Amino acid sequence: MYQRNKAEVLKLLDALRDFYGIFGAKHPTLSMVVAMILGAGIAGGFWRLAAYSYEKELRKESSAQQSSVPSSVTGPATTSGNQSPANTGNGNVFNSGEPAAPSKQPSKPR
């Protein structure tokens, strides 16, 4: 089996050598630039394929996690005291219903 692979590689190298003899020997710099661009394009294609595969797997894992995690439910609104706003929350975060007062920015000296 190893001998067969070696023979196939040698055939490929012979074909590449013949191809270089036709095109590359006359224009070595141009042929090198073209070969580098082709190689970069092929490598970039494989890189994008790997990225697509990774993102697909990541989406599958995140959808599995979302289906297993229950949604966050807030508790009932409660008030106490006169003119007290209703507070809602889930035990960790409380929302009073009133936006935070904007902070005053100090004026710049002139």
C-alpha positions as CSV (number, residue, x, y, z in Angstrom):
1,M,0.0,0.0,0.0
2,Y,2.9,2.4,0.8
3,Q,4.4,1.7,-2.6
4,R,1.2,2.6,-4.3
5,N,0.9,5.9,-2.5
6,K,4.6,6.6,-3.3
7,A,4.0,6.0,-7.0
8,E,1.0,8.3,-7.0
9,V,3.0,11.1,-5.3
10,L,5.8,10.6,-7.9
11,K,3.2,10.8,-10.7
12,L,1.8,14.0,-9.2
13,L,5.3,15.5,-8.9
14,D,6.1,14.6,-12.5
15,A,2.9,16.3,-13.6
16,L,3.8,19.4,-11.5
17,R,7.3,19.4,-12.9
18,D,6.0,19.3,-16.5
19,F,3.5,22.1,-15.7
20,Y,6.3,24.2,-14.3
21,G,8.4,23.5,-17.4
22,I,5.6,24.9,-19.6
23,F,4.5,27.9,-17.6
24,G,6.9,28.5,-14.7
25,A,10.3,28.4,-16.4
26,K,9.4,31.3,-18.6
27,H,8.0,33.5,-15.8
28,P,9.3,32.2,-12.5
29,T,8.3,35.2,-10.4
30,L,4.8,35.4,-11.9
31,S,4.2,31.7,-11.5
32,M,5.3,31.9,-7.9
33,V,2.9,34.7,-7.2
34,V,0.1,32.8,-8.9
35,A,0.9,29.6,-6.9
36,M,0.9,31.6,-3.7
37,I,-2.5,33.2,-4.5
38,L,-4.0,29.8,-5.4
39,G,-2.6,28.3,-2.2
40,A,-3.9,31.1,0.0
41,G,-7.3,30.8,-1.7
42,I,-7.5,27.0,-1.0
43,A,-6.3,27.5,2.6
44,G,-8.8,30.3,3.1
45,G,-11.6,28.0,1.8
46,F,-10.7,25.3,4.2
47,W,-10.5,27.9,7.0
48,R,-14.0,29.2,6.2
49,L,-15.3,25.6,6.0
50,A,-13.9,25.0,9.5
51,A,-15.5,28.2,10.8
52,Y,-18.9,27.2,9.3
53,S,-18.7,23.8,10.9
54,Y,-17.7,25.3,14.3
55,E,-20.5,27.8,14.3
56,K,-23.0,25.1,13.3
57,E,-21.9,23.0,16.2
58,L,-21.9,26.0,18.6
59,R,-25.5,26.9,17.5
60,K,-26.6,23.3,18.1
61,E,-25.0,23.3,21.6
62,S,-26.5,26.6,22.6
63,S,-30.0,25.6,21.4
64,A,-29.7,22.4,23.5
65,Q,-28.7,24.5,26.6
66,Q,-31.5,27.0,26.0
67,S,-34.1,24.2,25.9
68,S,-32.9,22.8,29.2
69,V,-32.7,26.1,31.1
70,P,-36.1,27.4,32.4
71,S,-37.0,30.9,31.6
72,S,-36.6,33.6,34.4
73,V,-39.9,34.4,35.9
74,T,-40.4,37.6,38.0
75,G,-42.3,37.6,41.3
76,P,-45.5,39.5,42.0
77,A,-45.2,43.3,42.5
78,T,-45.2,44.5,46.1
79,T,-45.5,47.9,47.7
80,S,-45.2,49.3,51.2
81,G,-45.7,52.7,52.6
82,N,-47.4,55.8,51.2
83,Q,-46.5,56.7,47.6
84,S,-44.2,53.7,47.3
85,P,-43.7,52.4,43.7
86,A,-44.3,48.8,42.9
87,N,-41.1,46.7,43.0
88,T,-40.8,43.6,40.8
89,G,-37.9,41.2,40.5
90,N,-36.7,37.7,40.7
91,G,-35.0,37.8,44.1
92,N,-31.7,39.0,42.7
93,V,-32.6,42.1,40.6
94,F,-35.3,44.5,41.6
95,N,-36.9,47.0,39.2
96,S,-38.7,49.9,40.8
97,G,-40.4,51.1,37.6
98,E,-38.7,54.5,37.8
99,P,-35.7,55.3,35.6
100,A,-32.5,56.3,37.4
101,A,-32.0,60.0,37.7
102,P,-29.5,61.4,35.2
103,S,-26.2,62.3,36.8
104,K,-25.2,65.9,36.6
105,Q,-22.0,66.5,34.7
106,P,-19.6,69.0,36.2
107,S,-19.3,72.1,34.0
108,K,-15.9,72.7,32.4
109,P,-14.0,75.8,33.5
110,R,-13.6,78.4,30.9
